[in-house]
């Protein structure tokens, strides 16, 4: 176990029950970087992998790409996106193909 985790454990054991509840609540909402520029945040977009700082799921960009949208069209449709975001989304979609396929399918059926 890492030193940081052990130090955190020692601090957490000294917290009151209310402080622990607050800590758990805070951690439950903290975004986690799952790939460069790609984050999962509990209770945001169903916890799906999204572009950094945006509520834009990777599966949605990949669905657009598979439907024939060019990078230029995607960037125009989502002005906060950068070319680097698209590259990160493509890399994540490629590495997580089964997950992305499932999410596209689920959201097309909805």
C-alpha positions in Angstrom: 0.0 0.0 0.0 1.3 3.5 -0.8 2.5 5.8 1.8 -0.1 8.4 0.9 -2.9 5.9 1.4 -1.5 4.8 4.7 -1.3 8.5 5.8 -4.8 9.1 4.7 -6.0 6.1 6.6 -4.4 7.4 9.8 -6.1 10.8 9.3 -9.5 9.2 8.4 -9.6 7.1 11.6 -9.4 10.4 13.6 -12.4 11.9 11.9 -15.8 12.1 13.5 -18.7 10.2 12.0 -20.1 13.4 10.4 -16.7 14.3 9.0 -16.4 10.8 7.5 -19.8 11.1 5.9 -18.8 14.4 4.4 -15.5 12.9 3.1 -17.4 10.0 1.5 -19.9 12.4 -0.1 -17.0 14.5 -1.5 -15.2 11.4 -2.8 -18.4 10.1 -4.5 -18.5 13.3 -6.6 -14.8 13.5 -7.5 -14.0 13.0 -11.1 -11.5 10.2 -11.9 -9.3 10.4 -15.0 -9.6 7.1 -16.7 -7.4 8.0 -19.8 -5.7 11.2 -20.9 -8.4 13.9 -21.0 -11.2 11.4 -20.3 -13.0 11.4 -16.9 -15.7 9.5 -15.1 -17.7 11.4 -12.5 -20.3 9.5 -10.4 -23.8 10.8 -11.1 -22.7 12.8 -14.1 -23.8 11.4 -17.5 -24.5 8.1 -15.7 -20.9 7.8 -14.8 -20.0 7.3 -18.5 -16.5 8.4 -19.7 -16.7 12.1 -20.7 -14.4 14.7 -22.2 -12.4 16.6 -19.6 -14.6 19.3 -17.9 -17.5 18.7 -20.2 -20.7 16.7 -19.8 -20.0 15.2 -23.2 -19.8 11.4 -23.2 -17.1 9.7 -25.4 -19.8 7.3 -26.8 -21.7 10.3 -28.2 -18.7 11.6 -30.1 -17.9 8.1 -31.3 -21.5 7.6 -32.5 -21.2 10.9 -34.5 -17.9 9.8 -36.0 -19.4 6.4 -37.0 -22.4 8.2 -38.5 -20.0 10.0 -40.8 -19.4 13.3 -38.9 -15.9 14.8 -39.6 -13.7 16.2 -36.9 -14.5 19.6 -38.3 -18.2 19.0 -37.9 -17.8 17.6 -34.4 -15.7 20.6 -33.4 -18.3 23.0 -34.8 -21.2 21.2 -33.1 -19.3 21.3 -29.7 -17.4 24.6 -29.6 -15.8 23.7 -26.2 -14.0 20.7 -27.8 -10.5 20.8 -29.1 -8.7 18.6 -31.6 -6.8 17.1 -28.7 -10.2 16.2 -27.1 -11.2 14.4 -30.2 -7.9 12.5 -30.4 -8.3 11.5 -26.7 -11.9 10.4 -27.3 -10.8 8.3 -30.3 -8.0 6.7 -28.4 -10.4 5.8 -25.5 -13.1 4.5 -27.8 -10.5 2.3 -29.5 -9.2 0.9 -26.3 -12.7 0.5 -24.8 -14.6 -0.7 -27.9 -17.0 -3.1 -26.1 -18.0 -0.4 -23.6 -18.5 2.2 -26.3 -20.5 -0.2 -28.5 -22.7 -1.2 -25.6 -23.4 2.5 -24.7 -24.2 3.5 -28.2 -26.6 0.5 -28.5 -28.3 1.3 -25.2 -28.7 5.0 -26.0 -30.0 4.3 -29.5 -32.7 2.0 -28.0 -33.7 4.6 -25.4 
